[in-house]
Amino acid sequence: MITETISPVSNISAEHSSWLRGIDFYQDEIKIMRKRLTEVSSKNTAREVKKHVEQFQNQFKVHEEQLHKLKHAVSGHAKNIDSDMIAHHGQLERETAAEHDTMRDDYVNTEKLFNEMRHDFNRFLSKYM
């Protein structure tokens, strides 16, 4: 079987680094948002506020899990890219490049969903702080 290779994209390593920094940033953001949520919860005992607090706690947990999985996947993918480039003398198999595109889409989607949640949370804070 012939393995088809393509020239590597020069910014793949930079993209992985950028994604990992972004994931670390979002993980830190969740810690900050949790502290703010605790403040709001301690100052507001209304049933409606408690309901929102619980919803955000659940969302933070889901996002944390997704970020953890994505970080692990990006790290593993970076190792696969390195191995592929070594095995093919600086070239990538088309399949590996396609996996990278999928990984990029996963990161962008995770980032989009996180930012939507963060904006909802900030609206909640502005209403109850």
N, C-alpha and C positions, 0 to 999 in steps of 0.2 A: 504494500500500500504506500502510495506517495503522500507525504505530508506537505501540504501547501503552507508556505510561510509568507509573512508580509513584513515590511520594514517597521521597526518599532516607532511608536509615537513618542516624540522626544520629551513630552511632559508627563508621562505615566507616573514616574516616581514622584514628581512634584504634586501630581493630583492625589496620590495616595497620602502623602504627607499633609496636604491641605485637608483631606477628608478626616484624617485622624485628629488633626488640630480642631476641626469643626466639631467632631464628636466629643472631644474633651471639653470644649467650650459649652456645648449643650448639656453635658453631664453636670458641669459646674452651675449652669443656669438653673437646673432642676433643684440643686441644693439651695440656691438663693430663693427660688420661688417657694420651696417648702417652708423656709423660715418666715417669709411674708405671709404665707397661708396660716401658719401657726399664730402669728400676730393678729390677723383678722379674726381667726376662730376664737382666740382668747378675749377679744374685745366685743364680739357680737354673738349673742346667744339666740338670735332669731332662728326659727326653724328653716327659713329660706336660705339663710347664710350657711347653716350647718349642712344643708343639702348640697349646696355648691362646693363647700369645703370637701365633702366626701367625694364628689365627682372629680374635683381636681386632684385629690390624693390618688384616685384610681388612674387618672390620666397620666400623672407623673410616673406611677409605677409601670404602666404600659410603655411609655416613652423610654424610661430607663432600660427596660428589658430590650426594646428594639435597638437602642443605641449600643448596648452591650453586644448584641448579636451582630450588628453591623460592624462594630469595631473589630470583632473577631474575624468576620468575613473579609474585611479589607486587609487585615494583617496577613491572613492566609492567602489571599489573592496576590498580594505583593510578593510573597515567597514563590507562588506559582509563576508569576511574571518573570522573576529573576531566574528561576530554573529553566523556563522556556527559552529565555534569551541566551542562556549559557549553552543549552542543548542545541540551539539552532544558530549559533554564532552571531548573536545580536539581532536575530529576527524573531518575530512572534508568529505562532500558528494563528490562522484566521479564527479558530475556535477560542483561543485565549484572548484575542483582541475583542471578539464578540462578548466574552465573559466580562471584560473590562467595561464595555459599553453598558452591559446590564448592571454592573456594580455602580457605575456612574448614575444610572437611572434610579437605582435603589437609594443612593445617597441623596440625590436631589429630591426624591419623593419624601424621604424621612425628614429632610430639612424643611420642606414645605409644610408637612403636617405638624412638625414641632412649632414652627413659626405661627401657624394658625392657632394652635393651642396657647402659645405664649400671648398672642394678641387678645384672645378671649380672657385669659387670666388677668392681663393688665386692665381690661375693661371692668372685670369683676373687682379688682383692687381699687380702681378709681371710684367705683360706686360705694364700696364699703369701708374704705380706710379714712 
